[in-house]
């Protein structure tokens, strides 16, 4: 399977602004931010889409949200508010086939999204 852009970042084959990393997860700035804070919380395990989650991924997905919460505090948007999003497949706007949780904030976000 061809490496995703995120696997290349995890392997340091391409650069990224890394905010946090542990054995399971890496957190980077989105290269094309849609808000003052737009970071990506990415599991190191390659899971193509949310449709591919299995029972063994339950803890991992929970950790992504725990890290999102911590990052929201670190970037001081925990009180003002923020959004966490997983996009899935074409209609959901997924462009990288490696699940990742977007953390977006630092401005008033529109709802519903387009
Ligand atoms: P998706 O559209 O799949 O939900 O989100 C993929 C995100 O990855 C997009 O917001 C896009 O801007 C970001 N992205 C794509 N390529 C790169 C890259 O090379 N580096 C970083 N840091 N982000 C990327």
Backbone and ligand atoms as CSV (ligand in chain L), in Angstrom:
chain,resi,resn,atom,element,x,y,z
A,1,UNK,N,N,0.851,-1.200,0.000
A,1,UNK,CA,C,0.000,0.000,0.000
A,1,UNK,C,C,0.886,1.249,0.000
A,2,UNK,N,N,0.584,2.194,-0.882
A,2,UNK,CA,C,1.373,3.423,-0.972
A,2,UNK,C,C,1.259,4.205,0.336
A,3,UNK,N,N,2.381,4.792,0.782
A,3,UNK,CA,C,2.355,5.559,2.036
A,3,UNK,C,C,1.489,6.802,1.884
A,4,UNK,N,N,0.759,7.130,2.940
A,4,UNK,CA,C,0.017,8.393,2.943
A,4,UNK,C,C,0.960,9.525,3.337
A,5,UNK,N,N,0.509,10.740,3.077
A,5,UNK,CA,C,1.291,11.913,3.457
A,5,UNK,C,C,1.557,11.891,4.974
A,6,UNK,N,N,0.613,11.384,5.744
A,6,UNK,CA,C,0.798,11.368,7.201
A,6,UNK,C,C,1.828,10.314,7.617
A,7,UNK,N,N,1.850,9.189,6.923
A,7,UNK,CA,C,2.893,8.194,7.228
A,7,UNK,C,C,4.268,8.775,6.908
A,8,UNK,N,N,4.347,9.553,5.833
A,8,UNK,CA,C,5.637,10.177,5.490
A,8,UNK,C,C,6.043,11.185,6.553
A,9,UNK,N,N,5.071,11.897,7.117
A,9,UNK,CA,C,5.377,12.842,8.206
A,9,UNK,C,C,5.827,12.068,9.447
A,10,UNK,N,N,5.123,11.002,9.773
A,10,UNK,CA,C,5.490,10.183,10.946
A,10,UNK,C,C,6.912,9.646,10.797
A,11,UNK,N,N,7.273,9.272,9.588
A,11,UNK,CA,C,8.612,8.707,9.312
A,11,UNK,C,C,9.664,9.787,9.065
A,12,UNK,N,N,9.243,11.066,9.189
A,12,UNK,CA,C,10.146,12.213,8.965
A,12,UNK,C,C,10.667,12.249,7.533
A,13,UNK,N,N,9.895,11.710,6.626
A,13,UNK,CA,C,10.282,11.809,5.210
A,13,UNK,C,C,9.895,13.161,4.638
A,14,UNK,N,N,8.863,13.766,5.227
A,14,UNK,CA,C,8.539,15.149,4.881
A,14,UNK,C,C,8.314,15.916,6.178
A,15,UNK,N,N,8.560,17.228,6.163
A,15,UNK,CA,C,8.487,17.998,7.405
A,15,UNK,C,C,7.057,18.370,7.789
A,16,UNK,N,N,6.890,18.648,9.074
A,16,UNK,CA,C,5.622,19.177,9.578
A,16,UNK,C,C,5.934,19.876,10.895
A,17,UNK,N,N,5.045,20.758,11.278
A,17,UNK,CA,C,5.181,21.413,12.577
A,17,UNK,C,C,4.520,20.504,13.613
A,18,UNK,N,N,5.333,19.816,14.398
A,18,UNK,CA,C,4.838,18.785,15.321
A,18,UNK,C,C,4.638,19.388,16.713
A,19,UNK,N,N,3.432,19.229,17.244
A,19,UNK,CA,C,3.123,19.766,18.574
A,19,UNK,C,C,3.229,18.724,19.678
A,20,UNK,N,N,3.037,17.469,19.310
A,20,UNK,CA,C,3.010,16.401,20.323
A,20,UNK,C,C,3.216,15.084,19.585
A,21,UNK,N,N,3.864,14.167,20.285
A,21,UNK,CA,C,4.019,12.826,19.705
A,21,UNK,C,C,4.197,11.826,20.830
A,22,UNK,N,N,3.573,10.689,20.706
A,22,UNK,CA,C,3.887,9.553,21.576
A,22,UNK,C,C,3.905,8.304,20.706
A,23,UNK,N,N,3.884,7.140,21.303
A,23,UNK,CA,C,4.062,5.941,20.476
A,23,UNK,C,C,2.869,5.678,19.557
A,24,UNK,N,N,1.740,6.234,19.882
A,24,UNK,CA,C,0.521,5.944,19.118
A,24,UNK,C,C,0.039,7.084,18.222
A,25,UNK,N,N,0.423,8.306,18.552
A,25,UNK,CA,C,-0.237,9.486,17.964
A,25,UNK,C,C,0.802,10.551,17.634
A,26,UNK,N,N,0.518,11.319,16.569
A,26,UNK,CA,C,1.298,12.526,16.288
A,26,UNK,C,C,0.316,13.672,16.046
A,27,UNK,N,N,0.697,14.861,16.470
A,27,UNK,CA,C,-0.161,16.049,16.336
A,27,UNK,C,C,0.619,17.100,15.565
A,28,UNK,N,N,0.018,17.572,14.468
A,28,UNK,CA,C,0.714,18.540,13.607
A,28,UNK,C,C,-0.227,19.684,13.227
A,29,UNK,N,N,0.379,20.794,12.786
A,29,UNK,CA,C,-0.415,21.853,12.180
A,29,UNK,C,C,-0.922,21.391,10.832
A,30,UNK,N,N,-2.155,21.763,10.506
A,30,UNK,CA,C,-2.654,21.552,9.150
A,30,UNK,C,C,-1.918,22.519,8.223
A,31,UNK,N,N,-1.508,22.030,7.064
A,31,UNK,CA,C,-0.735,22.855,6.129
A,31,UNK,C,C,-1.599,23.958,5.516
A,32,UNK,N,N,-2.903,23.762,5.548
A,32,UNK,CA,C,-3.822,24.711,4.916
A,32,UNK,C,C,-4.928,25.064,5.923
A,33,UNK,N,N,-4.562,25.848,6.951
A,33,UNK,CA,C,-5.504,26.037,8.073
A,33,UNK,C,C,-6.768,26.792,7.668
A,34,UNK,N,N,-7.885,26.358,8.242
A,34,UNK,CA,C,-9.174,27.003,7.972
A,34,UNK,C,C,-9.572,27.941,9.112
A,35,UNK,N,N,-8.720,28.051,10.112
A,35,UNK,CA,C,-8.995,28.896,11.285
A,35,UNK,C,C,-7.648,29.160,11.961
A,36,UNK,N,N,-7.579,30.119,12.885
A,36,UNK,CA,C,-6.295,30.408,13.542
A,36,UNK,C,C,-5.647,29.172,14.176
A,37,UNK,N,N,-6.448,28.303,14.742
A,37,UNK,CA,C,-5.944,27.013,15.234
A,37,UNK,C,C,-6.557,25.922,14.356
A,38,UNK,N,N,-5.723,25.173,13.694
A,38,UNK,CA,C,-6.209,24.027,12.900
A,38,UNK,C,C,-5.110,22.976,12.949
A,39,UNK,N,N,-5.299,22.031,13.840
A,39,UNK,CA,C,-4.294,20.989,13.989
A,39,UNK,C,C,-4.924,19.629,13.738
A,40,UNK,N,N,-4.069,18.689,13.433
A,40,UNK,CA,C,-4.505,17.336,13.080
A,40,UNK,C,C,-3.944,16.355,14.092
A,41,UNK,N,N,-4.814,15.542,14.649
A,41,UNK,CA,C,-4.424,14.532,15.634
A,41,UNK,C,C,-4.517,13.196,14.905
A,42,UNK,N,N,-3.370,12.592,14.697
A,42,UNK,CA,C,-3.261,11.488,13.733
A,42,UNK,C,C,-2.746,10.233,14.427
A,43,UNK,N,N,-3.484,9.132,14.350
A,43,UNK,CA,C,-2.940,7.881,14.893
A,43,UNK,C,C,-1.806,7.396,14.003
A,44,UNK,N,N,-0.772,6.839,14.598
A,44,UNK,CA,C,0.324,6.307,13.782
A,44,UNK,C,C,-0.113,5.054,13.023
A,45,UNK,N,N,-1.065,4.340,13.593
A,45,UNK,CA,C,-1.606,3.173,12.898
A,45,UNK,C,C,-2.386,3.645,11.671
A,46,UNK,N,N,-2.101,3.045,10.550
A,46,UNK,CA,C,-2.815,3.410,9.325
A,46,UNK,C,C,-4.203,2.783,9.340
A,47,UNK,N,N,-5.200,3.635,9.417
A,47,UNK,CA,C,-6.603,3.205,9.298
A,47,UNK,C,C,-7.164,4.096,8.204
A,48,UNK,N,N,-7.613,3.534,7.115
A,48,UNK,CA,C,-7.949,4.363,5.954
A,48,UNK,C,C,-9.101,5.324,6.208
A,49,UNK,N,N,-10.196,4.830,6.733
A,49,UNK,CA,C,-11.367,5.682,6.980
A,49,UNK,C,C,-12.031,5.228,8.277
A,50,UNK,N,N,-12.966,6.032,8.741
A,50,UNK,CA,C,-13.713,5.626,9.942
A,50,UNK,C,C,-14.428,4.302,9.709
A,51,UNK,N,N,-14.778,4.008,8.462
A,51,UNK,CA,C,-15.461,2.747,8.150
A,51,UNK,C,C,-14.587,1.532,8.468
A,52,UNK,N,N,-13.294,1.754,8.571
A,52,UNK,CA,C,-12.360,0.644,8.803
A,52,UNK,C,C,-12.025,0.431,10.273
A,53,UNK,N,N,-12.632,1.203,11.155
A,53,UNK,CA,C,-12.377,1.015,12.594
A,53,UNK,C,C,-12.824,-0.366,13.037
A,54,UNK,N,N,-12.048,-0.964,13.925
A,54,UNK,CA,C,-12.442,-2.240,14.520
A,54,UNK,C,C,-12.518,-2.058,16.040
A,55,UNK,N,N,-12.994,-3.076,16.702
A,55,UNK,CA,C,-13.099,-2.998,18.162
A,55,UNK,C,C,-11.754,-2.700,18.807
A,56,UNK,N,N,-10.693,-3.177,18.195
A,56,UNK,CA,C,-9.370,-2.965,18.817
A,56,UNK,C,C,-8.912,-1.512,18.719
A,57,UNK,N,N,-9.618,-0.705,17.937
A,57,UNK,CA,C,-9.257,0.713,17.802
A,57,UNK,C,C,-9.998,1.622,18.786
A,58,UNK,N,N,-10.861,1.047,19.601
A,58,UNK,CA,C,-11.702,1.865,20.477
A,58,UNK,C,C,-10.870,2.757,21.404
A,59,UNK,N,N,-9.854,2.189,22.044
A,59,UNK,CA,C,-9.025,2.990,22.951
A,59,UNK,C,C,-8.255,4.055,22.193
A,60,UNK,N,N,-7.781,3.697,21.023
A,60,UNK,CA,C,-6.995,4.636,20.222
A,60,UNK,C,C,-7.843,5.863,19.864
A,61,UNK,N,N,-9.057,5.634,19.447
A,61,UNK,CA,C,-9.924,6.767,19.082
A,61,UNK,C,C,-10.229,7.609,20.319
A,62,UNK,N,N,-10.414,6.972,21.452
A,62,UNK,CA,C,-10.603,7.723,22.696
A,62,UNK,C,C,-9.404,8.603,23.006
A,63,UNK,N,N,-8.207,8.050,22.765
A,63,UNK,CA,C,-6.984,8.831,23.029
A,63,UNK,C,C,-6.915,10.054,22.126
A,64,UNK,N,N,-7.381,9.924,20.897
A,64,UNK,CA,C,-7.351,11.084,19.981
A,64,UNK,C,C,-8.156,12.234,20.574
A,65,UNK,N,N,-9.302,11.911,21.153
A,65,UNK,CA,C,-10.133,12.970,21.755
A,65,UNK,C,C,-9.514,13.510,23.043
A,66,UNK,N,N,-8.865,12.648,23.808
A,66,UNK,CA,C,-8.179,13.138,25.016
A,66,UNK,C,C,-7.079,14.124,24.642
A,67,UNK,N,N,-6.361,13.799,23.573
A,67,UNK,CA,C,-5.286,14.686,23.123
A,67,UNK,C,C,-5.880,15.971,22.546
A,68,UNK,N,N,-6.997,15.868,21.837
A,68,UNK,CA,C,-7.658,17.079,21.309
A,68,UNK,C,C,-8.014,18.020,22.456
A,69,UNK,N,N,-8.541,17.462,23.510
A,69,UNK,CA,C,-8.896,18.272,24.688
A,69,UNK,C,C,-7.651,18.948,25.260
A,70,UNK,N,N,-6.576,18.200,25.380
A,70,UNK,CA,C,-5.328,18.775,25.910
A,70,UNK,C,C,-4.791,19.872,24.992
A,71,UNK,N,N,-4.882,19.647,23.699
A,71,UNK,CA,C,-4.379,20.641,22.737
A,71,UNK,C,C,-5.240,21.911,22.779
A,72,UNK,N,N,-6.535,21.725,22.950
A,72,UNK,CA,C,-7.428,22.886,23.041
A,72,UNK,C,C,-7.013,23.758,24.225
A,73,UNK,N,N,-6.646,23.125,25.313
A,73,UNK,CA,C,-6.178,23.886,26.482
A,73,UNK,C,C,-4.828,24.534,26.184
A,74,UNK,N,N,-3.932,23.770,25.591
A,74,UNK,CA,C,-2.598,24.288,25.277
A,74,UNK,C,C,-2.688,25.537,24.389
A,75,UNK,N,N,-3.620,25.513,23.439
A,75,UNK,CA,C,-3.752,26.637,22.514
A,75,UNK,C,C,-4.793,27.658,22.987
A,76,UNK,N,N,-5.249,27.456,24.223
A,76,UNK,CA,C,-6.112,28.441,24.868
A,76,UNK,C,C,-7.426,28.679,24.119
A,77,UNK,N,N,-7.990,27.627,23.566
A,77,UNK,CA,C,-9.305,27.737,22.929
A,77,UNK,C,C,-10.337,26.870,23.659
A,78,UNK,N,N,-9.921,26.325,24.805
A,78,UNK,CA,C,-10.831,25.433,25.524
A,78,UNK,C,C,-12.061,26.158,26.039
A,79,UNK,N,N,-11.883,27.422,26.439
A,79,UNK,CA,C,-13.032,28.170,26.955
A,79,UNK,C,C,-13.799,28.850,25.820
A,80,UNK,N,N,-13.101,29.387,24.843
A,80,UNK,CA,C,-13.790,30.065,23.729
A,80,UNK,C,C,-14.552,29.057,22.874
A,81,UNK,N,N,-13.999,27.871,22.735
A,81,UNK,CA,C,-14.692,26.809,22.008
A,81,UNK,C,C,-13.944,26.380,20.758
A,82,UNK,N,N,-14.323,25.232,20.281
A,82,UNK,CA,C,-13.605,24.639,19.138
A,82,UNK,C,C,-14.454,23.522,18.561
A,83,UNK,N,N,-13.975,22.984,17.460
A,83,UNK,CA,C,-14.683,21.873,16.816
A,83,UNK,C,C,-13.700,20.735,16.554
A,84,UNK,N,N,-14.172,19.506,16.731
A,84,UNK,CA,C,-13.388,18.324,16.358
A,84,UNK,C,C,-14.153,17.606,15.250
A,85,UNK,N,N,-13.431,17.211,14.221
A,85,UNK,CA,C,-14.089,16.634,13.038
A,85,UNK,C,C,-13.263,15.486,12.467
A,86,UNK,N,N,-13.948,14.401,12.159
A,86,UNK,CA,C,-13.408,13.369,11.278
A,86,UNK,C,C,-14.174,13.457,9.963
A,87,UNK,N,N,-13.525,13.654,8.871
A,87,UNK,CA,C,-14.190,13.556,7.577
A,87,UNK,C,C,-14.088,12.117,7.089
A,88,UNK,N,N,-15.121,11.668,6.375
A,88,UNK,CA,C,-15.099,10.285,5.871
A,88,UNK,C,C,-15.497,10.234,4.401
A,89,UNK,N,N,-14.551,9.753,3.605
A,89,UNK,CA,C,-14.776,9.503,2.170
A,89,UNK,C,C,-15.169,10.768,1.407
A,90,UNK,N,N,-15.573,10.580,0.181
A,90,UNK,CA,C,-15.715,11.704,-0.754
A,90,UNK,C,C,-16.715,12.759,-0.278
A,91,UNK,N,N,-17.909,12.348,0.048
A,91,UNK,CA,C,-18.923,13.346,0.419
A,91,UNK,C,C,-18.597,14.005,1.759
A,92,UNK,N,N,-17.842,13.323,2.585
A,92,UNK,CA,C,-17.435,13.919,3.858
A,92,UNK,C,C,-16.235,14.841,3.735
A,93,UNK,N,N,-15.625,14.875,2.541
A,93,UNK,CA,C,-14.503,15.776,2.316
A,93,UNK,C,C,-13.163,15.221,2.749
A,94,UNK,N,N,-13.061,13.884,2.843
A,94,UNK,CA,C,-11.782,13.293,3.240
A,94,UNK,C,C,-10.828,13.286,2.053
A,95,UNK,N,N,-9.636,13.837,2.258
A,95,UNK,CA,C,-8.660,13.892,1.169
A,95,UNK,C,C,-7.420,13.040,1.438
A,96,UNK,N,N,-7.213,12.622,2.678
A,96,UNK,CA,C,-6.076,11.755,3.011
A,96,UNK,C,C,-6.634,10.469,3.618
A,97,UNK,N,N,-6.285,9.338,3.018
A,97,UNK,CA,C,-6.830,8.044,3.450
A,97,UNK,C,C,-6.057,7.492,4.643
A,98,UNK,N,N,-6.158,8.210,5.738
A,98,UNK,CA,C,-5.475,7.838,6.987
A,98,UNK,C,C,-6.198,8.669,8.032
A,99,UNK,N,N,-7.015,8.037,8.851
A,99,UNK,CA,C,-7.918,8.834,9.698
A,99,UNK,C,C,-7.144,9.859,10.528
A,100,UNK,N,N,-7.792,10.974,10.764
A,100,UNK,CA,C,-7.187,12.086,11.515
A,100,UNK,C,C,-8.307,12.943,12.049
A,101,UNK,N,N,-8.100,13.406,13.263
A,101,UNK,CA,C,-9.090,14.250,13.917
A,101,UNK,C,C,-8.650,15.703,13.760
A,102,UNK,N,N,-9.500,16.509,13.115
A,102,UNK,CA,C,-9.218,17.938,13.002
A,102,UNK,C,C,-9.630,18.614,14.313
A,103,UNK,N,N,-8.788,19.509,14.818
A,103,UNK,CA,C,-9.147,20.392,15.938
A,103,UNK,C,C,-9.060,21.814,15.389
A,104,UNK,N,N,-10.213,22.476,15.382
A,104,UNK,CA,C,-10.321,23.778,14.714
A,104,UNK,C,C,-10.901,24.782,15.701
A,105,UNK,N,N,-10.273,25.954,15.790
A,105,UNK,CA,C,-10.800,26.982,16.678
A,105,UNK,C,C,-10.043,28.287,16.524
A,106,UNK,N,N,-10.336,29.202,17.434
A,106,UNK,CA,C,-9.692,30.512,17.386
A,106,UNK,C,C,-10.515,31.555,16.658
A,107,UNK,N,N,-11.681,31.165,16.198
A,107,UNK,CA,C,-12.649,32.105,15.622
A,107,UNK,C,C,-14.028,31.473,15.762
A,108,UNK,N,N,-15.056,32.302,15.545
A,108,UNK,CA,C,-16.417,31.762,15.581
A,108,UNK,C,C,-16.622,30.893,14.341
A,109,UNK,N,N,-16.984,29.644,14.550
A,109,UNK,CA,C,-17.150,28.696,13.434
A,109,UNK,C,C,-18.605,28.659,13.006
A,110,UNK,N,N,-18.829,28.613,11.708
A,110,UNK,CA,C,-20.189,28.560,11.184
A,110,UNK,C,C,-20.806,27.180,11.418
A,111,UNK,N,N,-22.115,27.193,11.583
A,111,UNK,CA,C,-22.856,25.934,11.634
A,111,UNK,C,C,-24.191,26.126,10.932
A,112,UNK,N,N,-24.645,25.227,10.106
A,112,UNK,CA,C,-23.976,23.986,9.729
A,112,UNK,C,C,-22.827,24.235,8.762
A,113,UNK,N,N,-21.878,23.306,8.724
A,113,UNK,CA,C,-20.776,23.436,7.762
A,113,UNK,C,C,-21.324,23.263,6.344
A,114,UNK,N,N,-20.595,23.736,5.375
A,114,UNK,CA,C,-21.053,23.684,3.982
A,114,UNK,C,C,-21.033,22.288,3.410
L,1,LIG,P1,P,-9.207,15.666,5.188
L,1,LIG,O1,O,-9.621,16.528,4.020
L,1,LIG,O2,O,-8.708,14.312,4.704
L,1,LIG,O3,O,-10.217,15.562,6.267
L,1,LIG,O4,O,-8.002,16.422,5.849
L,1,LIG,C1,C,-6.695,16.333,5.364
L,1,LIG,C2,C,-5.987,17.548,5.869
L,1,LIG,O5,O,-4.601,17.350,5.696
L,1,LIG,C3,C,-6.357,18.820,5.083
L,1,LIG,O6,O,-6.928,19.773,5.965
L,1,LIG,C4,C,-5.040,19.275,4.482
L,1,LIG,O7,O,-4.872,20.679,4.495
L,1,LIG,C5,C,-4.010,18.560,5.340
L,1,LIG,N1,N,-2.796,18.245,4.646
L,1,LIG,C6,C,-2.676,17.721,3.399
L,1,LIG,N2,N,-1.388,17.546,3.089
L,1,LIG,C7,C,-0.672,17.960,4.163
L,1,LIG,C8,C,0.729,18.027,4.425
L,1,LIG,O8,O,1.582,17.663,3.627
L,1,LIG,N3,N,1.104,18.501,5.644
L,1,LIG,C9,C,0.188,18.905,6.576
L,1,LIG,N4,N,0.655,19.363,7.739
L,1,LIG,N5,N,-1.140,18.857,6.352
L,1,LIG,C10,C,-1.567,18.392,5.156
